[in-house]
Amino acid sequence: MSAKANDVEPWAYVRDLLTTLAASSSRTMSNAPDEAVLLTLLPDVWLARHPEAHRRWSR
């Protein structure tokens, strides 16, 4: 799945993705986010949690 295929506003998605990954990795000893965090960052799952970021325009 991709952000484009799910009509996710790309800048909102990338901004939240990077913020979440940075916060998640700083809390763990291995500097890698756990699988549960990664699954919430898939574009379709992320969009369900952030409906305001649904892209309403197209190229």
N, CA, C and O atoms as a Maestro MAE file, in Angstrom:
{
 s_m_m2io_version
 :::
 2.0.0
}

f_m_ct {
 s_m_title
 :::
 protein
 m_atom[236] {
  # First column is atom index #
  i_m_mmod_type
  r_m_x_coord
  r_m_y_coord
  r_m_z_coord
  i_m_residue_number
  s_m_chain_name
  s_m_pdb_residue_name
  s_m_pdb_atom_name
  i_m_atomic_number
  :::
  1 25 0.838 -1.185 0.000 1 A "MET " " N  " 7
  2 3 0.000 0.000 0.000 1 A "MET " " CA " 6
  3 2 0.882 1.246 0.000 1 A "MET " " C  " 6
  4 15 1.956 1.274 0.600 1 A "MET " " O  " 8
  5 25 0.405 2.251 -0.675 2 A "SER " " N  " 7
  6 3 1.155 3.499 -0.699 2 A "SER " " CA " 6
  7 2 0.241 4.650 -0.294 2 A "SER " " C  " 6
  8 15 -0.984 4.530 -0.321 2 A "SER " " O  " 8
  9 25 0.850 5.751 0.078 3 A "ALA " " N  " 7
  10 3 0.079 6.934 0.441 3 A "ALA " " CA " 6
  11 2 -0.729 7.418 -0.764 3 A "ALA " " C  " 6
  12 15 -1.875 7.841 -0.614 3 A "ALA " " O  " 8
  13 25 -0.146 7.357 -1.934 4 A "LYS " " N  " 7
  14 3 -0.840 7.806 -3.140 4 A "LYS " " CA " 6
  15 2 -2.066 6.935 -3.419 4 A "LYS " " C  " 6
  16 15 -3.139 7.455 -3.727 4 A "LYS " " O  " 8
  17 25 -1.915 5.638 -3.315 5 A "ALA " " N  " 7
  18 3 -3.028 4.723 -3.572 5 A "ALA " " CA " 6
  19 2 -4.156 4.899 -2.564 5 A "ALA " " C  " 6
  20 15 -5.315 4.620 -2.873 5 A "ALA " " O  " 8
  21 25 -3.822 5.363 -1.354 6 A "ASN " " N  " 7
  22 3 -4.830 5.551 -0.315 6 A "ASN " " CA " 6
  23 2 -5.330 6.987 -0.212 6 A "ASN " " C  " 6
  24 15 -6.087 7.320 0.700 6 A "ASN " " O  " 8
  25 25 -4.904 7.848 -1.156 7 A "ASP " " N  " 7
  26 3 -5.284 9.262 -1.160 7 A "ASP " " CA " 6
  27 2 -4.953 9.959 0.151 7 A "ASP " " C  " 6
  28 15 -5.756 10.720 0.690 7 A "ASP " " O  " 8
  29 25 -3.755 9.683 0.650 8 A "VAL " " N  " 7
  30 3 -3.271 10.324 1.865 8 A "VAL " " CA " 6
  31 2 -2.514 11.588 1.477 8 A "VAL " " C  " 6
  32 15 -1.708 11.564 0.546 8 A "VAL " " O  " 8
  33 25 -2.765 12.689 2.178 9 A "GLU " " N  " 7
  34 3 -2.035 13.925 1.952 9 A "GLU " " CA " 6
  35 2 -0.579 13.651 2.330 9 A "GLU " " C  " 6
  36 15 -0.292 13.411 3.503 9 A "GLU " " O  " 8
  37 25 0.349 13.680 1.366 10 A "PRO " " N  " 7
  38 3 1.701 13.173 1.611 10 A "PRO " " CA " 6
  39 2 2.498 13.918 2.680 10 A "PRO " " C  " 6
  40 15 3.210 13.281 3.457 10 A "PRO " " O  " 8
  41 25 2.402 15.230 2.740 11 A "TRP " " N  " 7
  42 3 3.205 15.971 3.719 11 A "TRP " " CA " 6
  43 2 2.745 15.683 5.143 11 A "TRP " " C  " 6
  44 15 3.577 15.559 6.043 11 A "TRP " " O  " 8
  45 25 1.458 15.576 5.361 12 A "ALA " " N  " 7
  46 3 0.962 15.253 6.703 12 A "ALA " " CA " 6
  47 2 1.411 13.857 7.107 12 A "ALA " " C  " 6
  48 15 1.795 13.630 8.254 12 A "ALA " " O  " 8
  49 25 1.363 12.926 6.168 13 A "TYR " " N  " 7
  50 3 1.762 11.546 6.445 13 A "TYR " " CA " 6
  51 2 3.250 11.451 6.773 13 A "TYR " " C  " 6
  52 15 3.627 10.839 7.771 13 A "TYR " " O  " 8
  53 25 4.085 12.047 5.947 14 A "VAL " " N  " 7
  54 3 5.537 11.962 6.163 14 A "VAL " " CA " 6
  55 2 5.932 12.664 7.456 14 A "VAL " " C  " 6
  56 15 6.768 12.159 8.205 14 A "VAL " " O  " 8
  57 25 5.341 13.819 7.723 15 A "ARG " " N  " 7
  58 3 5.650 14.543 8.956 15 A "ARG " " CA " 6
  59 2 5.323 13.687 10.179 15 A "ARG " " C  " 6
  60 15 6.138 13.577 11.095 15 A "ARG " " O  " 8
  61 25 4.135 13.082 10.196 16 A "ASP " " N  " 7
  62 3 3.747 12.248 11.327 16 A "ASP " " CA " 6
  63 2 4.583 10.971 11.382 16 A "ASP " " C  " 6
  64 15 4.951 10.515 12.464 16 A "ASP " " O  " 8
  65 25 4.878 10.405 10.238 17 A "LEU " " N  " 7
  66 3 5.703 9.199 10.166 17 A "LEU " " CA " 6
  67 2 7.068 9.434 10.808 17 A "LEU " " C  " 6
  68 15 7.504 8.649 11.651 17 A "LEU " " O  " 8
  69 25 7.742 10.512 10.411 18 A "LEU " " N  " 7
  70 3 9.067 10.797 10.951 18 A "LEU " " CA " 6
  71 2 9.019 11.135 12.441 18 A "LEU " " C  " 6
  72 15 9.887 10.709 13.203 18 A "LEU " " O  " 8
  73 25 8.018 11.890 12.851 19 A "THR " " N  " 7
  74 3 7.868 12.232 14.268 19 A "THR " " CA " 6
  75 2 7.631 10.987 15.105 19 A "THR " " C  " 6
  76 15 8.235 10.821 16.165 19 A "THR " " O  " 8
  77 25 6.755 10.114 14.632 20 A "THR " " N  " 7
  78 3 6.438 8.891 15.367 20 A "THR " " CA " 6
  79 2 7.634 7.948 15.433 20 A "THR " " C  " 6
  80 15 7.906 7.367 16.484 20 A "THR " " O  " 8
  81 25 8.344 7.792 14.332 21 A "LEU " " N  " 7
  82 3 9.516 6.922 14.325 21 A "LEU " " CA " 6
  83 2 10.610 7.454 15.257 21 A "LEU " " C  " 6
  84 15 11.244 6.683 15.978 21 A "LEU " " O  " 8
  85 25 10.824 8.752 15.239 22 A "ALA " " N  " 7
  86 3 11.844 9.341 16.113 22 A "ALA " " CA " 6
  87 2 11.479 9.161 17.578 22 A "ALA " " C  " 6
  88 15 12.331 8.811 18.395 22 A "ALA " " O  " 8
  89 25 10.220 9.399 17.910 23 A "ALA " " N  " 7
  90 3 9.779 9.249 19.301 23 A "ALA " " CA " 6
  91 2 9.823 7.793 19.733 23 A "ALA " " C  " 6
  92 15 10.203 7.492 20.865 23 A "ALA " " O  " 8
  93 25 9.443 6.902 18.855 24 A "SER " " N  " 7
  94 3 9.420 5.482 19.176 24 A "SER " " CA " 6
  95 2 10.827 4.932 19.363 24 A "SER " " C  " 6
  96 15 11.076 4.169 20.297 24 A "SER " " O  " 8
  97 25 11.741 5.310 18.492 25 A "SER " " N  " 7
  98 3 13.098 4.769 18.586 25 A "SER " " CA " 6
  99 2 13.848 5.340 19.777 25 A "SER " " C  " 6
  100 15 14.758 4.692 20.293 25 A "SER " " O  " 8
  101 25 13.489 6.533 20.226 26 A "SER " " N  " 7
  102 3 14.174 7.101 21.385 26 A "SER " " CA " 6
  103 2 13.731 6.429 22.685 26 A "SER " " C  " 6
  104 15 14.412 6.546 23.704 26 A "SER " " O  " 8
  105 25 12.600 5.730 22.660 27 A "ARG " " N  " 7
  106 3 12.103 5.047 23.861 27 A "ARG " " CA " 6
  107 2 12.628 3.621 23.979 27 A "ARG " " C  " 6
  108 15 12.482 3.001 25.032 27 A "ARG " " O  " 8
  109 25 13.223 3.101 22.940 28 A "THR " " N  " 7
  110 3 13.686 1.710 22.971 28 A "THR " " CA " 6
  111 2 15.202 1.657 23.002 28 A "THR " " C  " 6
  112 15 15.874 2.571 22.526 28 A "THR " " O  " 8
  113 25 15.727 0.601 23.554 29 A "MET " " N  " 7
  114 3 17.176 0.444 23.655 29 A "MET " " CA " 6
  115 2 17.797 0.131 22.296 29 A "MET " " C  " 6
  116 15 18.949 0.491 22.054 29 A "MET " " O  " 8
  117 25 17.071 -0.519 21.421 30 A "SER " " N  " 7
  118 3 17.644 -0.938 20.140 30 A "SER " " CA " 6
  119 2 17.565 0.140 19.067 30 A "SER " " C  " 6
  120 15 18.041 -0.062 17.949 30 A "SER " " O  " 8
  121 25 16.974 1.272 19.394 31 A "ASN " " N  " 7
  122 3 16.786 2.358 18.432 31 A "ASN " " CA " 6
  123 2 15.943 1.948 17.231 31 A "ASN " " C  " 6
  124 15 16.044 2.556 16.165 31 A "ASN " " O  " 8
  125 25 15.128 0.939 17.393 32 A "ALA " " N  " 7
  126 3 14.222 0.503 16.332 32 A "ALA " " CA " 6
  127 2 12.813 0.415 16.910 32 A "ALA " " C  " 6
  128 15 12.623 -0.144 17.990 32 A "ALA " " O  " 8
  129 25 11.828 0.958 16.205 33 A "PRO " " N  " 7
  130 3 10.456 0.873 16.707 33 A "PRO " " CA " 6
  131 2 9.948 -0.562 16.686 33 A "PRO " " C  " 6
  132 15 10.388 -1.374 15.872 33 A "PRO " " O  " 8
  133 25 9.029 -0.864 17.575 34 A "ASP " " N  " 7
  134 3 8.493 -2.227 17.595 34 A "ASP " " CA " 6
  135 2 7.468 -2.416 16.471 34 A "ASP " " C  " 6
  136 15 7.042 -1.454 15.832 34 A "ASP " " O  " 8
  137 25 7.093 -3.645 16.252 35 A "GLU " " N  " 7
  138 3 6.208 -3.989 15.135 35 A "GLU " " CA " 6
  139 2 4.848 -3.318 15.255 35 A "GLU " " C  " 6
  140 15 4.271 -2.919 14.243 35 A "GLU " " O  " 8
  141 25 4.325 -3.185 16.471 36 A "ALA " " N  " 7
  142 3 3.014 -2.557 16.659 36 A "ALA " " CA " 6
  143 2 3.023 -1.108 16.179 36 A "ALA " " C  " 6
  144 15 2.055 -0.645 15.574 36 A "ALA " " O  " 8
  145 25 4.100 -0.403 16.443 37 A "VAL " " N  " 7
  146 3 4.214 0.986 15.976 37 A "VAL " " CA " 6
  147 2 4.279 1.023 14.456 37 A "VAL " " C  " 6
  148 15 3.618 1.844 13.820 37 A "VAL " " O  " 8
  149 25 5.067 0.142 13.884 38 A "LEU " " N  " 7
  150 3 5.199 0.117 12.426 38 A "LEU " " CA " 6
  151 2 3.876 -0.180 11.735 38 A "LEU " " C  " 6
  152 15 3.572 0.403 10.694 38 A "LEU " " O  " 8
  153 25 3.094 -1.078 12.305 39 A "LEU " " N  " 7
  154 3 1.798 -1.406 11.697 39 A "LEU " " CA " 6
  155 2 0.852 -0.214 11.717 39 A "LEU " " C  " 6
  156 15 0.052 -0.060 10.795 39 A "LEU " " O  " 8
  157 25 0.917 0.626 12.731 40 A "THR " " N  " 7
  158 3 0.042 1.809 12.779 40 A "THR " " CA " 6
  159 2 0.444 2.857 11.759 40 A "THR " " C  " 6
  160 15 -0.321 3.779 11.476 40 A "THR " " O  " 8
  161 25 1.654 2.719 11.202 41 A "LEU " " N  " 7
  162 3 2.140 3.697 10.235 41 A "LEU " " CA " 6
  163 2 1.882 3.312 8.787 41 A "LEU " " C  " 6
  164 15 2.245 4.059 7.878 41 A "LEU " " O  " 8
  165 25 1.268 2.173 8.557 42 A "LEU " " N  " 7
  166 3 0.868 1.833 7.186 42 A "LEU " " CA " 6
  167 2 -0.160 2.860 6.721 42 A "LEU " " C  " 6
  168 15 -1.024 3.260 7.501 42 A "LEU " " O  " 8
  169 25 -0.081 3.291 5.468 43 A "PRO " " N  " 7
  170 3 -0.949 4.383 5.013 43 A "PRO " " CA " 6
  171 2 -2.442 4.173 5.252 43 A "PRO " " C  " 6
  172 15 -3.129 5.114 5.650 43 A "PRO " " O  " 8
  173 25 -2.961 2.978 5.025 44 A "ASP " " N  " 7
  174 3 -4.397 2.769 5.222 44 A "ASP " " CA " 6
  175 2 -4.780 2.822 6.694 44 A "ASP " " C  " 6
  176 15 -5.835 3.357 7.034 44 A "ASP " " O  " 8
  177 25 -3.948 2.282 7.570 45 A "VAL " " N  " 7
  178 3 -4.215 2.325 9.012 45 A "VAL " " CA " 6
  179 2 -4.048 3.758 9.515 45 A "VAL " " C  " 6
  180 15 -4.858 4.241 10.307 45 A "VAL " " O  " 8
  181 25 -3.010 4.426 9.059 46 A "TRP " " N  " 7
  182 3 -2.744 5.801 9.469 46 A "TRP " " CA " 6
  183 2 -3.894 6.725 9.074 46 A "TRP " " C  " 6
  184 15 -4.306 7.579 9.859 46 A "TRP " " O  " 8
  185 25 -4.409 6.554 7.860 47 A "LEU " " N  " 7
  186 3 -5.499 7.407 7.381 47 A "LEU " " CA " 6
  187 2 -6.766 7.207 8.208 47 A "LEU " " C  " 6
  188 15 -7.504 8.166 8.435 47 A "LEU " " O  " 8
  189 25 -7.029 5.999 8.656 48 A "ALA " " N  " 7
  190 3 -8.202 5.760 9.502 48 A "ALA " " CA " 6
  191 2 -8.097 6.539 10.816 48 A "ALA " " C  " 6
  192 15 -9.110 6.956 11.377 48 A "ALA " " O  " 8
  193 25 -6.868 6.733 11.303 49 A "ARG " " N  " 7
  194 3 -6.651 7.483 12.535 49 A "ARG " " CA " 6
  195 2 -6.541 8.978 12.290 49 A "ARG " " C  " 6
  196 15 -6.645 9.759 13.235 49 A "ARG " " O  " 8
  197 25 -6.335 9.397 11.050 50 A "HIS " " N  " 7
  198 3 -6.169 10.812 10.689 50 A "HIS " " CA " 6
  199 2 -7.048 11.165 9.485 50 A "HIS " " C  " 6
  200 15 -6.527 11.495 8.420 50 A "HIS " " O  " 8
  201 25 -8.351 11.100 9.639 51 A "PRO " " N  " 7
  202 3 -9.233 11.349 8.482 51 A "PRO " " CA " 6
  203 2 -9.099 12.758 7.907 51 A "PRO " " C  " 6
  204 15 -9.457 12.987 6.752 51 A "PRO " " O  " 8
  205 25 -8.595 13.688 8.684 52 A "GLU " " N  " 7
  206 3 -8.425 15.058 8.180 52 A "GLU " " CA " 6
  207 2 -7.334 15.128 7.110 52 A "GLU " " C  " 6
  208 15 -7.244 16.118 6.383 52 A "GLU " " O  " 8
  209 25 -6.515 14.097 7.009 53 A "ALA " " N  " 7
  210 3 -5.423 14.075 6.035 53 A "ALA " " CA " 6
  211 2 -5.805 13.351 4.748 53 A "ALA " " C  " 6
  212 15 -4.935 13.011 3.947 53 A "ALA " " O  " 8
  213 25 -7.087 13.115 4.548 54 A "HIS " " N  " 7
  214 3 -7.530 12.484 3.295 54 A "HIS " " CA " 6
  215 2 -7.397 13.499 2.175 54 A "HIS " " C  " 6
  216 15 -7.961 14.591 2.249 54 A "HIS " " O  " 8
  217 25 -6.651 13.141 1.135 55 A "ARG " " N  " 7
  218 3 -6.416 14.040 0.008 55 A "ARG " " CA " 6
  219 2 -7.669 14.139 -0.831 55 A "ARG " " C  " 6
  220 15 -8.217 13.126 -1.267 55 A "ARG " " O  " 8
  221 25 -8.121 15.353 -1.056 56 A "ARG " " N  " 7
  222 3 -9.345 15.575 -1.813 56 A "ARG " " CA " 6
  223 2 -9.074 16.154 -3.206 56 A "ARG " " C  " 6
  224 15 -10.004 16.562 -3.901 56 A "ARG " " O  " 8
  225 25 -7.830 16.187 -3.601 57 A "TRP " " N  " 7
  226 3 -7.453 16.703 -4.904 57 A "TRP " " CA " 6
  227 2 -6.662 15.626 -5.638 57 A "TRP " " C  " 6
  228 15 -6.180 14.667 -5.035 57 A "TRP " " O  " 8
  229 25 -6.544 15.798 -6.903 58 A "SER " " N  " 7
  230 3 -5.741 14.873 -7.700 58 A "SER " " CA " 6
  231 2 -4.957 15.645 -8.730 58 A "SER " " C  " 6
  232 15 -5.242 16.810 -9.009 58 A "SER " " O  " 8
  233 25 -3.981 14.992 -9.283 59 A "ARG " " N  " 7
  234 3 -3.143 15.648 -10.300 59 A "ARG " " CA " 6
  235 2 -3.832 15.664 -11.626 59 A "ARG " " C  " 6
  236 15 -3.281 16.174 -12.602 59 A "ARG " " O  " 8
  :::
 }
 m_bond[235] {
  # First column is bond index #
  i_m_from
  i_m_to
  i_m_order
  :::
  1 1 2 1
  2 2 3 1
  3 3 4 2
  4 3 5 1
  5 5 6 1
  6 6 7 1
  7 7 8 2
  8 7 9 1
  9 9 10 1
  10 10 11 1
  11 11 12 2
  12 11 13 1
  13 13 14 1
  14 14 15 1
  15 15 16 2
  16 15 17 1
  17 17 18 1
  18 18 19 1
  19 19 20 2
  20 19 21 1
  21 21 22 1
  22 22 23 1
  23 23 24 2
  24 23 25 1
  25 25 26 1
  26 26 27 1
  27 27 28 2
  28 27 29 1
  29 29 30 1
  30 30 31 1
  31 31 32 2
  32 31 33 1
  33 33 34 1
  34 34 35 1
  35 35 36 2
  36 35 37 1
  37 37 38 1
  38 38 39 1
  39 39 40 2
  40 39 41 1
  41 41 42 1
  42 42 43 1
  43 43 44 2
  44 43 45 1
  45 45 46 1
  46 46 47 1
  47 47 48 2
  48 47 49 1
  49 49 50 1
  50 50 51 1
  51 51 52 2
  52 51 53 1
  53 53 54 1
  54 54 55 1
  55 55 56 2
  56 55 57 1
  57 57 58 1
  58 58 59 1
  59 59 60 2
  60 59 61 1
  61 61 62 1
  62 62 63 1
  63 63 64 2
  64 63 65 1
  65 65 66 1
  66 66 67 1
  67 67 68 2
  68 67 69 1
  69 69 70 1
  70 70 71 1
  71 71 72 2
  72 71 73 1
  73 73 74 1
  74 74 75 1
  75 75 76 2
  76 75 77 1
  77 77 78 1
  78 78 79 1
  79 79 80 2
  80 79 81 1
  81 81 82 1
  82 82 83 1
  83 83 84 2
  84 83 85 1
  85 85 86 1
  86 86 87 1
  87 87 88 2
  88 87 89 1
  89 89 90 1
  90 90 91 1
  91 91 92 2
  92 91 93 1
  93 93 94 1
  94 94 95 1
  95 95 96 2
  96 95 97 1
  97 97 98 1
  98 98 99 1
  99 99 100 2
  100 99 101 1
  101 101 102 1
  102 102 103 1
  103 103 104 2
  104 103 105 1
  105 105 106 1
  106 106 107 1
  107 107 108 2
  108 107 109 1
  109 109 110 1
  110 110 111 1
  111 111 112 2
  112 111 113 1
  113 113 114 1
  114 114 115 1
  115 115 116 2
  116 115 117 1
  117 117 118 1
  118 118 119 1
  119 119 120 2
  120 119 121 1
  121 121 122 1
  122 122 123 1
  123 123 124 2
  124 123 125 1
  125 125 126 1
  126 126 127 1
  127 127 128 2
  128 127 129 1
  129 129 130 1
  130 130 131 1
  131 131 132 2
  132 131 133 1
  133 133 134 1
  134 134 135 1
  135 135 136 2
  136 135 137 1
  137 137 138 1
  138 138 139 1
  139 139 140 2
  140 139 141 1
  141 141 142 1
  142 142 143 1
  143 143 144 2
  144 143 145 1
  145 145 146 1
  146 146 147 1
  147 147 148 2
  148 147 149 1
  149 149 150 1
  150 150 151 1
  151 151 152 2
  152 151 153 1
  153 153 154 1
  154 154 155 1
  155 155 156 2
  156 155 157 1
  157 157 158 1
  158 158 159 1
  159 159 160 2
  160 159 161 1
  161 161 162 1
  162 162 163 1
  163 163 164 2
  164 163 165 1
  165 165 166 1
  166 166 167 1
  167 167 168 2
  168 167 169 1
  169 169 170 1
  170 170 171 1
  171 171 172 2
  172 171 173 1
  173 173 174 1
  174 174 175 1
  175 175 176 2
  176 175 177 1
  177 177 178 1
  178 178 179 1
  179 179 180 2
  180 179 181 1
  181 181 182 1
  182 182 183 1
  183 183 184 2
  184 183 185 1
  185 185 186 1
  186 186 187 1
  187 187 188 2
  188 187 189 1
  189 189 190 1
  190 190 191 1
  191 191 192 2
  192 191 193 1
  193 193 194 1
  194 194 195 1
  195 195 196 2
  196 195 197 1
  197 197 198 1
  198 198 199 1
  199 199 200 2
  200 199 201 1
  201 201 202 1
  202 202 203 1
  203 203 204 2
  204 203 205 1
  205 205 206 1
  206 206 207 1
  207 207 208 2
  208 207 209 1
  209 209 210 1
  210 210 211 1
  211 211 212 2
  212 211 213 1
  213 213 214 1
  214 214 215 1
  215 215 216 2
  216 215 217 1
  217 217 218 1
  218 218 219 1
  219 219 220 2
  220 219 221 1
  221 221 222 1
  222 222 223 1
  223 223 224 2
  224 223 225 1
  225 225 226 1
  226 226 227 1
  227 227 228 2
  228 227 229 1
  229 229 230 1
  230 230 231 1
  231 231 232 2
  232 231 233 1
  233 233 234 1
  234 234 235 1
  235 235 236 2
  :::
 }
}
